[in-house]
Amino acid sequence: MDIENLIKNIKVKLLKNNLIENVKIEDKTYLHLKHASHDKNKFHIKLTIYSKNLKEINKIEATKVVNKILKDEIKYYIHSLQILFG
């Protein structure tokens, strides 16, 4: 999967869930191209999630919710996932 399709899939999955109002998705893979563990088929993604509901719970639980929604993408296409709650 290429990065554009991955970003589209992530956005659709996160926004489909009524817990999340908006999400900003950034490809940060370019920062890791020279790492020994770099895999050209896996990406480094930064999410900034805007959600009143997720801000009401602790960050660990909110992160678990996001990880559950994106479990397939994390398993197959994401090497690193940074999540910020805005």
N, CA and C atoms as a LAMMPS dump frame, in Angstrom:
ITEM: TIMESTEP
0
ITEM: NUMBER OF ATOMS
258
ITEM: BOX BOUNDS ff ff ff
-5.0000000000000000e+02 5.0000000000000000e+02
-5.0000000000000000e+02 5.0000000000000000e+02
-5.0000000000000000e+02 5.0000000000000000e+02
ITEM: ATOMS id mol type element x y z
1 1 1 N 0.852 -1.181 0
2 1 2 C 0 0 0
3 1 3 C 0.89 1.233 0
4 2 1 N 0.522 2.217 -0.79
5 2 2 C 1.291 3.453 -0.805
6 2 3 C 0.78 4.403 0.28
7 3 1 N 1.54 5.432 0.547
8 3 2 C 1.25 6.33 1.657
9 3 3 C -0.076 7.073 1.467
10 4 1 N -0.403 7.445 0.252
11 4 2 C -1.652 8.18 0.019
12 4 3 C -2.866 7.332 0.379
13 5 1 N -2.854 6.065 -0.032
14 5 2 C -3.961 5.167 0.303
15 5 3 C -4.004 4.858 1.795
16 6 1 N -2.846 4.723 2.402
17 6 2 C -2.799 4.481 3.842
18 6 3 C -3.415 5.659 4.595
19 7 1 N -3.054 6.862 4.222
20 7 2 C -3.609 8.058 4.879
21 7 3 C -5.122 8.118 4.695
22 8 1 N -5.599 7.824 3.486
23 8 2 C -7.049 7.816 3.243
24 8 3 C -7.745 6.783 4.124
25 9 1 N -7.181 5.572 4.198
26 9 2 C -7.774 4.517 5.02
27 9 3 C -7.816 4.904 6.495
28 10 1 N -6.724 5.463 6.979
29 10 2 C -6.667 5.881 8.383
30 10 3 C -7.735 6.931 8.657
31 11 1 N -7.822 7.916 7.8
32 11 2 C -8.784 9.003 7.989
33 11 3 C -10.222 8.477 7.995
34 12 1 N -10.541 7.62 7.026
35 12 2 C -11.894 7.053 6.949
36 12 3 C -12.217 6.264 8.213
37 13 1 N -11.302 5.407 8.643
38 13 2 C -11.548 4.586 9.829
39 13 3 C -11.729 5.433 11.083
40 14 1 N -10.88 6.433 11.252
41 14 2 C -10.963 7.249 12.467
42 14 3 C -12.202 8.135 12.477
43 15 1 N -12.548 8.707 11.342
44 15 2 C -13.696 9.612 11.303
45 15 3 C -15.028 8.86 11.279
46 16 1 N -14.998 7.622 10.836
47 16 2 C -16.186 6.774 10.837
48 16 3 C -16.658 6.542 12.275
49 17 1 N -15.702 6.522 13.175
50 17 2 C -15.988 6.359 14.592
51 17 3 C -16.476 7.705 15.13
52 18 1 N -17.599 7.722 15.778
53 18 2 C -18.186 8.974 16.264
54 18 3 C -17.42 9.61 17.423
55 19 1 N -16.385 8.962 17.903
56 19 2 C -15.592 9.529 19.002
57 19 3 C -14.665 10.647 18.54
58 20 1 N -14.355 10.663 17.263
59 20 2 C -13.325 11.565 16.74
60 20 3 C -13.956 12.575 15.79
61 21 1 N -13.723 13.866 16.068
62 21 2 C -14.287 14.914 15.217
63 21 3 C -13.402 15.23 14.016
64 22 1 N -12.093 15.193 14.221
65 22 2 C -11.167 15.535 13.141
66 22 3 C -9.81 14.9 13.42
67 23 1 N -9.034 14.723 12.361
68 23 2 C -7.694 14.151 12.51
69 23 3 C -6.778 14.775 11.469
70 24 1 N -5.568 15.073 11.896
71 24 2 C -4.512 15.532 10.992
72 24 3 C -3.504 14.39 10.913
73 25 1 N -3.159 13.993 9.69
74 25 2 C -2.26 12.854 9.489
75 25 3 C -1.015 13.336 8.753
76 26 1 N 0.145 13.021 9.329
77 26 2 C 1.413 13.424 8.72
78 26 3 C 2.294 12.198 8.501
79 27 1 N 2.914 12.139 7.337
80 27 2 C 3.885 11.091 7.028
81 27 3 C 5.253 11.572 7.499
82 28 1 N 5.796 10.901 8.49
83 28 2 C 7.11 11.256 9.033
84 28 3 C 8.187 10.234 8.648
85 29 1 N 7.894 9.416 7.654
86 29 2 C 8.822 8.363 7.238
87 29 3 C 10.169 8.92 6.818
88 30 1 N 10.169 10.07 6.177
89 30 2 C 11.421 10.661 5.678
90 30 3 C 12.452 10.875 6.786
91 31 1 N 12 10.978 8.022
92 31 2 C 12.926 11.169 9.141
93 31 3 C 13.67 9.887 9.504
94 32 1 N 13.226 8.763 8.967
95 32 2 C 13.754 7.47 9.398
96 32 3 C 14.341 6.64 8.26
97 33 1 N 14.525 7.234 7.107
98 33 2 C 14.982 6.487 5.933
99 33 3 C 16.337 5.817 6.125
100 34 1 N 17.202 6.389 6.932
101 34 2 C 18.55 5.834 7.101
102 34 3 C 18.662 4.872 8.291
103 35 1 N 17.552 4.623 8.968
104 35 2 C 17.601 3.683 10.088
105 35 3 C 17.794 2.263 9.58
106 36 1 N 18.532 1.486 10.326
107 36 2 C 18.806 0.101 9.922
108 36 3 C 17.521 -0.717 9.816
109 37 1 N 16.533 -0.403 10.618
110 37 2 C 15.29 -1.175 10.617
111 37 3 C 14.258 -0.646 9.62
112 38 1 N 14.631 0.315 8.795
113 38 2 C 13.68 0.899 7.843
114 38 3 C 13.193 -0.151 6.84
115 39 1 N 11.879 -0.204 6.678
116 39 2 C 11.232 -1.093 5.712
117 39 3 C 10.435 -0.205 4.766
118 40 1 N 10.718 -0.263 3.48
119 40 2 C 10.073 0.633 2.518
120 40 3 C 8.565 0.424 2.438
121 41 1 N 8.069 -0.677 2.969
122 41 2 C 6.639 -0.964 2.936
123 41 3 C 5.913 -0.567 4.221
124 42 1 N 6.644 -0.008 5.18
125 42 2 C 6.026 0.436 6.438
126 42 3 C 6.364 1.907 6.662
127 43 1 N 5.428 2.611 7.274
128 43 2 C 5.532 4.06 7.382
129 43 3 C 5.534 4.531 8.828
130 44 1 N 6.05 5.734 9.013
131 44 2 C 6.029 6.425 10.301
132 44 3 C 4.951 7.495 10.191
133 45 1 N 3.934 7.37 11.019
134 45 2 C 2.767 8.234 10.923
135 45 3 C 2.592 9.031 12.216
136 46 1 N 2.257 10.304 12.055
137 46 2 C 1.92 11.157 13.194
138 46 3 C 0.455 11.562 13.061
139 47 1 N -0.318 11.286 14.096
140 47 2 C -1.733 11.655 14.124
141 47 3 C -1.948 12.739 15.163
142 48 1 N -2.692 13.753 14.794
143 48 2 C -3.189 14.721 15.767
144 48 3 C -4.699 14.573 15.733
145 49 1 N -5.232 14.064 16.83
146 49 2 C -6.648 13.718 16.888
147 49 3 C -7.387 14.742 17.736
148 50 1 N -8.489 15.218 17.18
149 50 2 C -9.345 16.17 17.883
150 50 3 C -10.619 15.442 18.283
151 51 1 N -10.778 15.257 19.585
152 51 2 C -11.919 14.504 20.085
153 51 3 C -12.24 14.932 21.511
154 52 1 N -13.433 15.451 21.695
155 52 2 C -13.871 15.81 23.053
156 52 3 C -13.972 14.561 23.913
157 53 1 N -14.494 13.492 23.343
158 53 2 C -14.675 12.252 24.103
159 53 3 C -13.352 11.638 24.547
160 54 1 N -12.377 11.591 23.655
161 54 2 C -11.094 10.988 24.013
162 54 3 C -10.298 11.869 24.969
163 55 1 N -10.533 13.178 24.936
164 55 2 C -9.842 14.063 25.88
165 55 3 C -10.366 13.892 27.298
166 56 1 N -11.569 13.315 27.431
167 56 2 C -12.174 13.113 28.756
168 56 3 C -11.629 11.875 29.456
169 57 1 N -10.979 10.977 28.702
170 57 2 C -10.386 9.792 29.325
171 57 3 C -8.872 9.956 29.347
172 58 1 N -8.193 9.114 30.115
173 58 2 C -6.739 9.279 30.203
174 58 3 C -6.078 8.897 28.874
175 59 1 N -4.887 9.398 28.682
176 59 2 C -4.184 9.271 27.402
177 59 3 C -3.916 7.809 27.032
178 60 1 N -3.621 6.977 28.009
179 60 2 C -3.356 5.562 27.728
180 60 3 C -4.607 4.891 27.171
181 61 1 N -5.75 5.139 27.795
182 61 2 C -6.998 4.54 27.316
183 61 3 C -7.377 5.098 25.938
184 62 1 N -7.173 6.383 25.721
185 62 2 C -7.474 6.996 24.422
186 62 3 C -6.586 6.392 23.334
187 63 1 N -5.323 6.166 23.657
188 63 2 C -4.388 5.556 22.709
189 63 3 C -4.818 4.128 22.376
190 64 1 N -5.294 3.392 23.374
191 64 2 C -5.783 2.029 23.135
192 64 3 C -6.966 2.023 22.177
193 65 1 N -7.849 3.012 22.303
194 65 2 C -8.997 3.118 21.404
195 65 3 C -8.509 3.303 19.965
196 66 1 N -7.577 4.218 19.763
197 66 2 C -7.045 4.489 18.421
198 66 3 C -6.324 3.254 17.883
199 67 1 N -5.515 2.624 18.705
200 67 2 C -4.79 1.425 18.267
201 67 3 C -5.746 0.313 17.851
202 68 1 N -6.847 0.17 18.554
203 68 2 C -7.83 -0.859 18.213
204 68 3 C -8.477 -0.561 16.859
205 69 1 N -8.799 0.698 16.619
206 69 2 C -9.405 1.093 15.349
207 69 3 C -8.446 0.833 14.185
208 70 1 N -7.163 1.08 14.409
209 70 2 C -6.155 0.969 13.346
210 70 3 C -5.331 -0.311 13.424
211 71 1 N -5.842 -1.349 14.075
212 71 2 C -5.042 -2.555 14.326
213 71 3 C -4.473 -3.182 13.049
214 72 1 N -5.25 -3.239 11.968
215 72 2 C -4.741 -3.844 10.724
216 72 3 C -3.667 -2.984 10.079
217 73 1 N -3.879 -1.68 10.076
218 73 2 C -2.872 -0.774 9.503
219 73 3 C -1.576 -0.853 10.299
220 74 1 N -1.678 -0.92 11.611
221 74 2 C -0.488 -1.021 12.465
222 74 3 C 0.238 -2.343 12.195
223 75 1 N -0.515 -3.393 12.047
224 75 2 C 0.084 -4.715 11.823
225 75 3 C 0.831 -4.797 10.495
226 76 1 N 0.259 -4.212 9.445
227 76 2 C 0.813 -4.418 8.102
228 76 3 C 1.564 -3.235 7.495
229 77 1 N 1.21 -1.996 7.885
230 77 2 C 1.721 -0.85 7.139
231 77 3 C 2.394 0.237 7.969
232 78 1 N 2.281 0.166 9.281
233 78 2 C 2.824 1.238 10.116
234 78 3 C 3.949 0.689 10.978
235 79 1 N 5.11 1.299 10.858
236 79 2 C 6.25 0.934 11.699
237 79 3 C 6.209 1.707 13.012
238 80 1 N 5.82 2.975 12.925
239 80 2 C 5.799 3.84 14.099
240 80 3 C 4.572 4.74 14.029
241 81 1 N 3.876 4.86 15.172
242 81 2 C 2.677 5.685 15.229
243 81 3 C 2.78 6.635 16.421
244 82 1 N 2.789 7.905 16.112
245 82 2 C 2.813 8.95 17.146
246 82 3 C 1.407 9.547 17.199
247 83 1 N 0.826 9.589 18.399
248 83 2 C -0.535 10.101 18.542
249 83 3 C -0.551 11.28 19.506
250 84 1 N -1.076 12.383 19.036
251 84 2 C -1.276 13.57 19.868
252 84 3 C -2.769 13.831 19.937
253 85 1 N -3.239 14.256 21.092
254 85 2 C -4.655 14.573 21.256
255 85 3 C -4.781 16.077 21.413
256 86 1 N -5.493 16.69 20.459
257 86 2 C -5.614 18.143 20.44
258 86 3 C -6.963 18.61 20.924
